[in-house]
Amino acid sequence: MSESSAPFVKICGLKTAHDVDVAVGAGADAVGFVFAPGSPRTVDAAKARELAGRVPAGVLTVGVFRGQSVEEVRRLTEESGVRSVQLHGDEGPEYYGELRAEGRTLIRATATAVAAAGEYGEDLLLLDAPDPGSGKPWNWASEEFTAPRGRWLLAGGLDPDNVGAALLATGAWGVDVSSGVERERGVKSPELIRAFLAAARNTRR
Ligand SMILES: O=C(O)c1ccccc1N[C@@H]1O[C@H](COP(=O)(O)O)[C@@H](O)[C@H]1O
């Protein structure tokens, strides 16, 4: 993708067939299913398999994990059939290496400064807020923020009203959203999903 093309957009935390259909129909590049425990968006492997089965091959399906063992990530990924693994824990490069050796597409989520995408062997880097999925933004607009080299996604408190400015300010390759497309915590809004995708798509870096 060239710098002037439309940004990559992932819509995360989907729990219903209708929301998956809306996100895919509105042009999402990726959809996420949360396997991390304790979230209002958590789904089990059977539900994720049902939802992922609705997603066409050109759209990436992502399982979202936090602080879970390699064995659990492997099991949930295989049982659900999602194609990509997004890790929010404090896993090190060895952990990534183990999953990478099995051919999984890896997204490394972090709230700390990173010089370049790919340092742990991940396919995509995701810069997120310290409390992922909370809808709270972080200081991506501050002068202290330095964007990493390479392809990276921005997340944390994005919504249809701020995603364009966030993309322009940071130069992120793509964006990821959950709370900002919900009408109440854990319940997606089809209108907000469509509005977010339109706003992001219309932004050219
Ligand atoms: O969405 C969750 O509940 C979640 C739980 C645990 C780890 C990650 C989670 N979601 C990720 O958080 C951001 C979205 O944040 P926001 O709600 O838009 O502020 C995104 O990367 C999700 O994949």
The ligand as an SDF file (V2000), in Angstrom:
LIG
                    3D

 23 24  0  0  0  0  0  0  0  0999 V2000
  -11.8630   -4.7100   23.2340 O   0  0  0  0  0  0  0  0  0  0  0  0
  -11.5150   -5.2120   24.3010 C   0  0  0  0  0  0  0  0  0  0  0  0
  -12.3190   -5.3700   25.2160 O   0  0  0  0  0  0  0  0  0  0  0  0
  -10.0880   -5.6350   24.5040 C   0  0  0  0  0  0  0  0  0  0  0  0
   -9.7740   -6.3810   25.6180 C   0  0  0  0  0  0  0  0  0  0  0  0
   -8.4710   -6.7970   25.8230 C   0  0  0  0  0  0  0  0  0  0  0  0
   -7.4800   -6.4710   24.9280 C   0  0  0  0  0  0  0  0  0  0  0  0
   -7.7880   -5.7080   23.8160 C   0  0  0  0  0  0  0  0  0  0  0  0
   -9.0760   -5.2760   23.5870 C   0  0  0  0  0  0  0  0  0  0  0  0
   -9.4220   -4.5280   22.4710 N   0  0  0  0  0  0  0  0  0  0  0  0
   -8.4860   -3.7840   21.6910 C   0  0  0  0  0  0  0  0  0  0  0  0
   -8.4440   -2.4520   22.1820 O   0  0  0  0  0  0  0  0  0  0  0  0
   -8.3710   -1.5540   21.0770 C   0  0  0  0  0  0  0  0  0  0  0  0
   -9.6330   -0.7490   20.9540 C   0  0  0  0  0  0  0  0  0  0  0  0
   -9.6810    0.1770   21.9460 O   0  0  0  0  0  0  0  0  0  0  0  0
  -10.8950    1.2290   22.0330 P   0  0  0  0  0  0  0  0  0  0  0  0
  -11.9950    0.5490   22.7340 O   0  0  0  0  0  0  0  0  0  0  0  0
  -11.2800    1.5960   20.6210 O   0  0  0  0  0  0  0  0  0  0  0  0
  -10.3130    2.3640   22.7850 O   0  0  0  0  0  0  0  0  0  0  0  0
   -8.2530   -2.3960   19.8390 C   0  0  0  0  0  0  0  0  0  0  0  0
   -6.8920   -2.6490   19.5560 O   0  0  0  0  0  0  0  0  0  0  0  0
   -8.9250   -3.6650   20.2480 C   0  0  0  0  0  0  0  0  0  0  0  0
   -8.4770   -4.7430   19.4820 O   0  0  0  0  0  0  0  0  0  0  0  0
  1  2  2  0
  2  3  1  0
  2  4  1  0
  4  5  1  0
  4  9  2  0
  5  6  2  0
  6  7  1  0
  7  8  2  0
  8  9  1  0
  9 10  1  0
 10 11  1  0
 11 12  1  0
 11 22  1  0
 12 13  1  0
 13 14  1  0
 13 20  1  0
 14 15  1  0
 15 16  1  0
 16 17  2  0
 16 18  1  0
 16 19  1  0
 20 21  1  0
 20 22  1  0
 22 23  1  0
M  END
$$$$
